Amino acid sequence: MVLKTFGWSFAITALGLVAAVLYGGWEAFGIVAILCILEISLSFDNAVVNAGILKKMNAFWQKIFLTIGILIAVFGMRLVFPVVIVAISAKIGPIEAVDLALNDAERYEQLVTDAHPSIAAFGGMFLLMIFLDFIFEDRDIRWLGWLERPLAKLGKIDMLSVCIALIVLAISAMTFATQAHQHGGTHVDKAATVLLSGVFGLITYLVVGGLSGYFENKLEEEEEREHEAEEEAKRSGKPVSAVQLAGKAAFFMFLYLEVLDASFSFDGVIGAFAVTNDIVLMALGLGVGAMYVRSLTVYLVRQGTLDDYVYLEHGAHYAIGALAVILMISIRYQIPEVVTGLIGVAFIGWSFWSSVRRNRALAAAEGKADSSGKAEVSSGV
C-alpha cells in the first residue's frame, strides 16, 4: 500500500536529487533536500485539508490529482510564482525576471526581499480567512470545545470573519508604517503596499470561496441527476452511464481542489526564499516536496485516516491560522522557518493524539456497555 501510493514520490525524489548534484554539486543536493523537508512540514496541513475533499473522488480522479495536478502545482506555483513575484516587484517582463534569477542572484535576492511584505500580507490574509471561516462554523465534532462553542455562536454574525481579517490587516499596515516612521520614513510607501496586497488576498479568498460554492453546487446537482438516472434506469430497465455522471462531478471537485491547493502553496514558496534564491533548486526541492504532499493526501484518503482520527482536520486549520499570524508578523520581524514548520507539526501531532484518546474512550465506553448488556441478559435468564 505504501509503495503503491508513494512509489512515484520516491522516483521523483531520486531524479530530483540527481539533477541537483548535476546542477550544483553536493551543496545543491543539501539545499534541495532541505527544501523538500521544508515543503512537507509546512504543507502537512494542506494534505489533511485536501484529503477531506479528495475522498469524495474515485480512484481515477485521484490519479489525475497525482499526475496532471502535480504538474500544475510544481510548474504553476513552485516555478512560475517566484518569477512572477520578481517580475511584478521589479516591473520587468517574465523573461527578464528569469534571466535575472539565473545570472544576477544578488539583485534577485534584493527584489525578493523588497517584495516580502506584500507577499506576506497577501498570503497571510488568504490563510487567515480560511482559518476564521473554519472556527466560526458550527460543527457536530469539536476539538477544543471551550473555544469552538462560543466562536460558533459568534460565527452567526454575517461577515464577521471578513471584518476581523480587515482589522488584522489594518493593524499590520499601521505597525509597519510606525516602524518606517521611526527609521526616518524610508519605508513609508511599503505600508500602503501591505494594505493593498492584503486587500487583494482577501478578494482572492472571496473569489475562491465563490468558485468553491459553485463547484460544490455543481457536484450536488450531478449527484442528484445521477441518483435520478439510476432510479429511472431501474424502472425502465435501461442502462445508465454512471461513469460519465461521476466524471462530471469529480471534474468540478478536481478544479476546486486545484484552486485550494494553489493557495496553500504560498507558505512553502515564501519559506523557500529563506533557504535559496536559485529558482532551479527551488523548483526541484519544492516540486519533490509537493509530490510527497500529494501522495500523503491520497494515502490519508485510502486509509480512511480522517474518519478514524476526527480531530486532524481541526489541527490542520489551527496550523493554517498560526501560519497566517506568522506571515503577518513577518512583515516587520523575521521569523525562523523552523518555527513555522514546528508549529504546524505540533498542531497536527496534538490533534492526532487527541483523536487517539477519543477513540480509546469510545472503545472503552462501548466495552462497558456490552458488559452491562451481557450482565443484564445473564441475570434475566
C-alpha positions, 0 to 999 in steps of 0.5 A: 500500500505504501509503495503503491501510493508513494512509489512515484514520490520516491522516483521523483525524489531520486531524479530530483536529487540527481539533477541537483548534484548535476546542477550544483554539486553536493551543496545543491543536493543539501539545499534541495533536500532541505527544501523538500523537508521544508515543503512537507512540514509546512504543507502537512496541513494542506494534505489533511485539508485536501484529503477531506475533499479528495475522498469524495473522488474515485480512484481515477480522479485521484490519479489525475490529482497525482499526475496532471495536478502535480504538474500544475502545482510544481510548474504553476506555483513552485516555478512560475510564482517566484518569477512572477513575484520578481517580475511584478516587484521589479516591473520587468517582463517574465523573461527578464525576471528569469534571466535575472534569477539565473545570472544576477542572484544578488539583485534577485535576492534584493527584489525578493526581499523588497517584495516580502511584505506584500507577499506576506500580507497577501498570503497571510490574509488568504490563510487567515480567512480560511482559518476564521471561516473554519472556527466560526462554523458550527460543527457536530465534532469539536476539538477544543470545545471551550473555544469552538462553542462560543466562536460558533455562536459568534460565527452567526454574525454575517461577515464577521470573519471578513471584518476581523481579517480587515482589522488584522490587516489594518493593524499590520499596515499601521505597525509597519508604517510606525516602524518606517516612521521611526527609521526616518520614513524610508519605508513609508510607501511599503505600508500602503503596499501591505494594505493593498496586497492584503486587500487583494488576498482577501478578494482572492479568498472571496473569489475562491470561496465563490468558485468553491460554492459553485463547484460544490453546487455543481457536484450536488446537482450531478449527484442528484441527476445521477441518483435520478438516472439510476432510479429511472434506469431501474424502472425502465430497465435501461442502462445508465452511464454512471461513469460519465455522471461521476466524471462530471462531478469529480471534474468540478471537485478536481478544479476546486481542489486545484484552486485550494491547493494553489493557495496553500502553496504560498507558505512553502514558496515564501519559506523557500526564499529563506533557504535559496534564491536559485529558482532551479533548486527551488523548483526541484526541492519544492516540486519533490516536496509537493509530490510527497504532499500529494501522495500523503493526501491520497494515502490519508484518503485510502486509509480512511485516516480522517474518519478514524482520527476526527480531530486532524482536520481541526489541527490542520486549520489551527496550523493554517491560522498560526501560519497566517499570524506568522506571515503577518508578523513577518512583515516587520520581524523575521521569523525562523522557518523552523518555527513555522514548520514546528508549529504546524507539526505540533498542531497536527501531532496534538490533534492526532493524539487527541483523536487517539484518546477519543477513540480509546474512550469510545472503545472503552465506553462501548466495552462497558456497555456490552458488559452491562448488556451481557450482565443484564441478559445473564441475570434475566435468564 
